[in-house]
Amino acid sequence: MSRVVRNALLFGLTPLLAGSDLLVKALTIALFGLLLMSLGGVTLMPLRRWLQGKALALAALLLSALLIGCGDLLLQLFSGELHAALAAWLPLLALPMLALAFDERPTITSGLHAGLAFAALALSLGLLREGFGNGSLFAHMDWLFGQAASSWQLSLHGGIGLLAYAPGALILIGLLLAARRLFFNSTSEPS
């Protein structure tokens, strides 16, 4: 993986650090990321025949701007509260799309795989940050599912306030990566 791809993927984590303090926001970011990267990966494959290097990166940025703009308008129409909470962070999802353009061995499912990994991380962070940081689960679900979902909130006893902020998200990402490494290293060793 080249340095450009790694940097684009790291900057693509910014929406997760800022917008995953509530599960409903993390779910929205996960859906946006999954759709954007899946559609972008499929759309970039045929463009690779005619475009390479910087031209392909520009095409990826233009395509992601189009998809993010359409998604932003739909979110604004569907839920004004979610749009207000996430509007500043959703355009940064263009960076993982840029990473797809620089993928050295792309396949038709590269975007889907990247989108699923992004969505899994977003949902994990949202669940952990809201549960352990805010001491609740399913807060503000009415933003996404309507007034009937306002009674879904579960209150847990207390929370660790640090985990609700961006530094807490970095701590949790580190712990999730360590757990992943521990799990996959322990399962790949022969018995």
N, C-alpha and C positions, 0 to 999 in steps of 0.2 A: 504494500500500500504506500503510495507516494506521500510526501509531506503535505502537498496541497489537499489531497483527499482527507488525510487525518485532521488537518486544521479546519476544513469545511465541516467535517463531522463533529468536531469539538465545539465549534461555534453554533452548530445546529442544536446543541444541548441547551442553549440559552433560554429558549421558550420553556423548557422543562424546569429550569432553575427558578424562573420568575412566575410561571403560571401553573405549577402543579401543587399549590398549597391546599387546594380543595379538590376532591375527587371529581366533581362535576367539571371543573376547569381542565383537569388532567385528561378526562375522558374526551372532551372536545378537542384538545390538542392531539390526543392519540388518533382520533378519527381523521382530523385534518392531515396529520403526518402520514397516516396509512394511505388515504386517498391520493394525496399529492405525490408521494413516492411511487405508488403503484401505477397511477396514470402516467406519471413522468417517465418511469422506467420503460413502460410499453411504448410510449410516444418517441422516446429518444432512440430506440433500437433502429427503426428505419432511417432516421436522420444520420446515423453513423456511416451510412454508405456515401453520403455526399459531404458531410461536415466532419472535421477533425480539429483537435486542439482548441484554440481560442474561439473558433467559430461555433463549435459544439457547445462550449461553455456558455457562450452568449445565447445560443438557442435554448439551453437549459434554463438560464435565468429568465429569458422572455417567457418561456412556457410556464415556469413556476410563478412568475408575476401574474400571468393570465389566470392560472388555476387558483392562486391565493386571492386574487381580486374577486373572482366569482364566488369563492367560498366565503370571503369576507362579507360580500353583499347578502348572501344567503343567511349567514349568521346574524347579520344586522336585522334582516327581515324576520327571522325566526325567534331570536332572543336578544333583546336590547341589553339586558344585564350581562349576558355572557360576552357580547360584543364589546361592551365597555370594559369588562375585566381583561379581555385578551387581545384587544385591537393592536396594542403596541408590540405584541410578541409574535403574532402569527406571521408577519412578513419575514421573520428570521427563519422560517421553515424553508425558505429558498436555498439555504446553505447546504442542507443534506441533498437537495436536488442537484446542486452544483457538484457535489461529491460523486453522484451517479454518473455525471458527464465525464469525469476523469477516471472512472473505473477501467482498469486495464483488461479485465476479462469479463465483459458484461454478458448477461444472458437476459432472456425475456422476463425472467422472474427476479432479477436483481433488485428492482424497485419494490416488489412485493416483500422480499426477504428483509430489506432495509426498513420498510414501513412497518412490518410486523415486529421487528426488534425495537424500533422506536416506540411503537404503541405499547408494547409490553413494559418497557422502561417507564413510559409516561404513567401508565396505570399503576405500576408498582410504587412509583414515587408519590402519586396522588393518594393512594391508599395509606401508605406509611406516614406521609406528612400530615394528612388530615387526622388520622387515627392517633398517632403519637405526638404530633405537634399541637393540634387544636383540641384534642380530646373529644372528638366527635367523628361520626361517619354520616355520609349522605347529606351534609349541610348544603342548602341552596339547590337541591336537585330540581326544585320547581323552575329554575332558570332554563332547564333543558326539557323536562317532562311535564311541565304545566303545574297548575295549582294543586292537583291531586297528590303530587309528590312532596308537598311541603310538610306532610306528616311523617315522612320517611326518616327524618333525622334521628340518629341514635346518639345519646350523650354518654361518653365514657368518663371515667374518673380522671380528671386533670390531664394535663398535657405538658410536654417539654417544649416551651415556647420557641427555643432555638430551631427546632426542626420545621417550624412553619415558615422560616425565612430562608433566603437563598443559601447562606452558609450551611444551614441544616440539610438542604438538598444536596450540597456537595458531599457532606458527611455520609448521607444515605447512599448516594451513588457509589462512593468508595466502598461502603459496606456491601452493597449489592454486587459490585465487581469482585470483591474478595470472596464472597459466598459462591459466586459463579465459578471463579477459578478453583476454589476448594472442591466444589462439587464435580466439575469436569476433570480435574486432575486426579481425583480419587477414583472416579469411575473408569478412567482410561488406563490405569495401572493394572497389569496382569495379576491374577490371584496366586 
